[in-house]
Amino acid sequence: MSDKTGAENARTERTYSSPFEPSGRPHTELPGWRRVFAPGSMTLGLFFPIESYRGDTPRMEHQVERAQAAEQAGFAGLYVRDILLRDPDFGDVGQIFDPWTYLAFIAGQTSEIALGSGSIVAPFYHPLILAKQAASIDRLSGGRFIMGAASGDRQREFAAFGQQVQDRGALFRETIEVMRHAHATSFRPTRWGGGALMGGDVVPKPLAAEVPLLITGTSQQDFDWIARNGHGWLTYPRALREQKFKVAQWREAVRRNVGEDTFKPFAQSLPVDLLDDPDAPATPMKFGFSLGRNKLLELLGSLHSIGVNHVIIGLKAGRRPASDVIEELGEHVVPRFPALQV
């Protein structure tokens, strides 16, 4: 970590509360959130691994250099995934490394870009361990962490944890609720289905009152619960007309449950195979598109126009070197949707 980064993080630490005391500051003041989200704006992020590859075996080379290049290019965020097992039926291991360890590693190699999870599988965590991990990354990154959380969907992982897939919705709710209790209180007892907190306290507390939380997909919850409990919604790519309907549904759920004046962003993923020809037409692929940069600009402009606030690009299905893609996106695409000023 550079001296500048260390100094900035130290200033952020002093601005907010002690790690031993719950904070009263809103999550919207955190630098990671402010870099990514604002009403009427749309920014771009990248998933790790920042590379193109076939199958489920990423090389994980040059990731730091690419993360730093993305930060310099004006991307708003970098995102890890939470995949415990290599599952032949799933065909993806994400960034291979444990998401929390890798976030801490990347936090030490970057200074401004938001660091997120897309997404932590909450039912697989003891809620107090999750509370400690989330608050630790929040503080160690200087307030750059945005936690995407999901209920999970890989059958083999539930079996490995001795859990029933049909219980994941209730486990998700319970884990999030207990984590937030641990963040918001000090030495306040609580009990839940899997345990009890009696006479002890989870530290550190996060920098703000809550760690920024994006609920991923439905996580087996209804829209009203997501609108009340999430700071935003992270969902999947859809046809433009369908996504426009989902944005409208989300805005209405937020209005109905929280109020007219509360902004809760709408974010989505987008696999991209960026072609050499800038004018290449868009060809659909699984959840995304193979296309040239001009069609990508057109697509992103359409997403912005329907109210999407953040798009996380995945390069796995691409055919070009990731460094070349980042350079082209940084020169021609990101300036249209730059990270916000903190």
Helices and strands as residue ranges (DSSP letters): H 3-15, G 27-29, H 31-36, E 43-47, H 63-73, E 77-80, H 99-107, E 114-121, G 122-124, H 127-140, E 145-150, H 155-160, G 165-167, H 168-184, E 190-192, E 195-197, E 213-216, H 223-229, E 232-235, H 240-257, E 266-274, E 283-285, E 288-291, H 293-305, E 310-314, H 322-328, I 329-333, G 334-336
